Every structure is written in C-alpha cells, then in structure tokens.
Amino acid sequence: MTAGFMGMAVAIILFGWIIGLLGCCWDRGLMQYVAGLLFLMGGTFCIISLCTCVAGINFELSRYPRYLYGLPDDIGHGYGWSMFCAWGGLGLTLIAGFFCTLAPSVQPMPRSTCPKARQENGTVC
C-alpha cells in the first residue's frame, strides 16, 4: 500500500512539474494554479504513504511473541535520515503547492497600451 501511494504521489508531482513549467514559460495563471493543486494532491499522497510506512513498521515490530517477530534486545529501532528527508521533501512539496496556487492572484495584471475599442454612433474608435 505504501508503494502504491508513493507511486501515485511521484506521478502527480511530476505532472505538476510539467504543468508548472509550461505555465511559467507561457505566463498562464491557470496552469500555475493547477500545478499548485497537483503539488498539494501529491503531498497528500506522500503523507498517506509515509503514515502507512511508519504504521507497517510499528505493527511488525509490536507483534507477539516478541522474540519471534521483534528485534533482538541488543538492536535499537529508529528511522534516521531517511524519514527526515521524506518529511522534509513532503514539506517542500506542500510549500511549492501553496506558492503555485497563490502565484496567479499575486501577479499584477498586465496593462494594455492601447485603449479598448468602443463603438460610438456606428463607428469604432
């Protein structure tokens, strides 16, 4: 289950990168917004996969009889740098999602140099 959610998260985040790059190149606010939503969805799948990974490890180590399923007494259990990097990557993904969804609303609207055409007495000015 962990691998399935992680695979979905990677696919969604990669698709978000593609949409985000296209949105930055073409200056399309909607594409940046969609990329941000994809990053947030990918972050949600990352949270699910990390939680199922930790729950699976804790379940396997807490089964009885402990001498058969658990670690020996002289071996400690810890997550270390791999979990730190996983949670750090998740945080960066969520921050990227928030910034991408906010980007279209913070960008200034482009000003046109020519006034809009309007119709007066049957003629266009």
Secondary structure as GFF3:
##gff-version 3
##sequence-region A 1 125
A	DSSP	alpha_helix	2	26	.	.	.	ID=ss1
A	DSSP	alpha_helix	29	61	.	.	.	ID=ss2
A	DSSP	alpha_helix	66	69	.	.	.	ID=ss3
A	DSSP	alpha_helix	80	106	.	.	.	ID=ss4
A	DSSP	beta_strand	119	120	.	.	.	ID=ss5
A	DSSP	beta_strand	123	124	.	.	.	ID=ss6
###
